[in-house]
Amino acid sequence: MSFQNILLVALGGAIGAVSRYLFSTVLPFDGQQFPWATFLINTLGCILIALFFIRFGENEAQLSWKLLLMTGFCGGFTTFSTFSLETIKLLQNRLFVLTFLYVFGSVFASLFAVWTILQSSKN
């Protein structure tokens, strides 16, 4: 572990977090509707991490890019903690169908995005 690696993760994380914030201002969540911003952010984050993995893979020579983009940016951009809080808010508001759609839609969309991209990279 080097100071440069820590800075790369911090820079990527900051850019990812600010990007997430800006994205969420366009589609705010009030606990009464489907949390589109978080859903789209998490799906886009999965698409990006799959693309970054294809590009950089296990190549140690690409470690700086992996730290900046995968660990930093994707880590700061995606929002599992926000996803969890929004899910609880939907449940507290007794919006069970939206809760179901959000949880299963988020998991399915994220896994499908990564799988599709990784599969297409093999061709």
C-alpha positions, -999 to +999 in steps of 0.1 A: +000+000+000+014+034-010+004+069-004-001+073-042-026+044-042-045+060-013-047+093-032-060+075-063-088+059-043-096+091-026-097+111-058-118+085-076-141+082-045-146+120-044-154+122-081-178+093-077-195+107-047-200+142-063-213+125-094-238+105-073-249+137-055-254+156-088-273+127-103-296+125-072-305+162-074-320+155-108-342+127-095-348+133-058-364+107-035-391+116-010-400+081+003-432+080-017-421+069-052-397+046-068-361+057-060-350+061-096-318+080-090-303+053-067-316+025-090-300+041-120-268+050-102-263+014-090-271-001-124-247+024-142-220+017-115-223-020-123-220-013-160-190+008-154-172-016-131-177-044-156-163-022-184-134-012-163-128-049-154-127-058-190-103-030-198-079-035-168-087-070-156-061-086-134-032-067-150-011-053-121+004-028-145-030-012-146-033-010-108-035+028-107-064+029-131-082+001-112-078+020-079-089+053-094-119+040-114-130+007-098-123+011-061-125+049-060-150+061-085-174+031-085-171+028-048-180+064-043-206+064-070-227+034-061-250+035-032-257+004-013-262+022+020-286+046+003-304+017-013-309+001+021-322+033+037-346+039+008-359+004+010-367+008+047-385+041+040-406+024+014-414-004+038-422+021+066-446+038+042-462+004+035-454+007-002-448-031-005-451-034-043-426-006-048-403-021-022-404-055-040-399-039-074-370-017-061-351-045-043-355-072-069-352-048-098-320-033-084-304-067-078-315-081-111-305-050-132-271-048-115-263-085-119-277-085-155-256-055-164-224-070-153-231-104-167-242-090-201-211-069-205-187-096-194-204-121-217-202-097-246-165-091-240-158-128-247-171-125-283 
